[in-house]
């Protein structure tokens, strides 16, 4: 019986020494937490990159469609402005922004600036529309 008690006591002592300490458990939890955080950040970065690429592709397609429409886009802008409604002004400003991008890509900013100046002059009495253009950083003195 004594022998059995000694062996149990010895096995308990040896198993107690092999059990991880609280500090070791906390350190392991910290490593796991850091790994999970890093994985989450990598996943979010990959998703953000994928979304940016998708938005760039959609913008490129929209710009190509506008290029194909040619002069019709300028008529569409005039139509949207003449609606005298906020959504029309937003559509016109958005189209103008796209046309500015296209003009910059084609090296034809002088023509764009002239047309934009003409729009400013023709629609100067439409204060809300002019405010939207000013919000894009476009002012009369282009």
C-alpha positions in Angstrom: 0.0 0.0 0.0 2.8 2.3 0.9 4.4 1.5 -2.4 1.2 2.3 -4.3 0.9 5.6 -2.4 4.5 6.5 -3.3 3.9 5.7 -7.0 0.7 7.8 -7.1 2.5 10.6 -5.3 5.4 10.4 -7.8 3.1 10.3 -10.8 1.1 13.3 -9.5 4.3 15.2 -9.0 5.6 14.4 -12.5 2.2 15.2 -14.1 2.1 18.5 -12.2 5.5 19.5 -13.5 4.5 18.7 -17.1 1.2 20.8 -17.0 1.5 24.2 -18.6 1.6 27.2 -16.4 -0.8 30.1 -16.5 1.8 32.3 -18.1 2.4 29.7 -20.8 -1.3 29.4 -21.5 -1.6 33.1 -21.7 1.3 33.3 -24.1 -0.1 30.6 -26.3 -3.5 32.4 -26.3 -1.7 35.6 -27.3 0.0 33.9 -30.3 -3.3 32.4 -31.4 -5.0 35.8 -31.0 -2.3 37.5 -33.1 -2.5 34.9 -35.8 -6.3 35.3 -36.0 -5.9 39.1 -36.1 -3.3 38.9 -38.9 -5.5 36.5 -40.9 -8.5 38.8 -40.5 -6.4 41.8 -41.7 -5.1 39.9 -44.7 -8.6 38.8 -45.6 -9.9 42.3 -45.3 -7.0 43.7 -47.4 -7.6 41.1 -50.1 -11.3 41.9 -50.1 -10.6 45.6 -50.3 -8.1 45.0 -53.2 -10.7 42.9 -55.0 -13.4 45.5 -54.6 -11.1 48.3 -55.8 -10.2 46.2 -58.9 -13.9 45.6 -59.5 -14.7 49.3 -59.2 -11.9 50.2 -61.5 -13.1 47.7 -64.1 -16.7 49.0 -63.8 -15.4 52.6 -64.2 -13.4 51.6 -67.3 -16.4 50.0 -68.8 -18.5 53.1 -68.1 -15.8 55.4 -69.7 -15.7 53.2 -72.7 -19.5 53.3 -73.1 -19.4 57.1 -72.8 -16.6 57.3 -75.5 -18.8 55.2 -77.8 -21.7 57.6 -77.3 -19.6 60.5 -78.5 -21.4 63.9 -78.8 -24.6 62.3 -77.4 -23.2 62.6 -74.0 -23.0 66.4 -74.2 -26.7 66.4 -75.2 -27.5 64.1 -72.3 -25.7 66.5 -69.9 -27.8 69.4 -71.3 -31.0 67.4 -70.9 -30.1 66.5 -67.3 -29.4 70.1 -66.5 -32.7 71.3 -68.1 -34.6 68.9 -65.8 -33.8 71.4 -63.0 -33.9 68.6 -60.4 -31.1 67.4 -58.0 -30.8 63.9 -59.6 -30.4 65.5 -63.0 -27.7 67.8 -61.7 -26.0 64.9 -60.1 -26.1 62.9 -63.3 -24.8 65.8 -65.3 -22.0 66.4 -62.9 -21.1 62.7 -62.9 -21.0 62.6 -66.7 -18.9 65.8 -66.7 -16.4 64.1 -64.3 -16.2 61.1 -66.7 -15.7 63.3 -69.7 -12.9 65.1 -67.9 -11.2 61.8 -67.3 -11.6 60.9 -70.9 -10.3 64.3 -72.1 -7.3 63.9 -69.9 -6.6 60.4 -71.2 -6.9 61.7 -74.8 -4.9 64.8 -74.2 -7.9 67.0 -75.1 -8.5 69.0 -71.9 -8.7 72.3 -73.8 -11.9 71.3 -75.6 -13.4 69.9 -72.4 -12.5 73.1 -70.5 -14.1 75.2 -73.2 -17.3 73.2 -73.2 -17.4 73.2 -69.4 -17.0 77.0 -69.4 -19.8 77.3 -71.9 -22.0 75.2 -69.6 -21.2 77.5 -66.7 -22.2 80.5 -68.8 -25.4 79.1 -70.1 -26.6 77.7 -66.8 -25.2 80.4 -64.4 -28.7 81.2 -63.1 -29.0 77.5 -61.8 -27.4 78.0 -58.5 -27.8 74.4 -57.3 -26.2 73.1 -60.4 -23.3 75.5 -60.1 -22.9 74.5 -56.5 -22.5 70.8 -57.5 -19.9 71.8 -60.1 -18.0 73.8 -57.5 -18.1 70.8 -55.2 -16.1 69.0 -57.9 -13.6 71.8 -57.8 -14.7 73.3 -61.1 -15.1 77.1 -61.1 -16.0 79.6 -63.7 -12.4 80.6 -64.3 -11.3 77.4 -65.8 
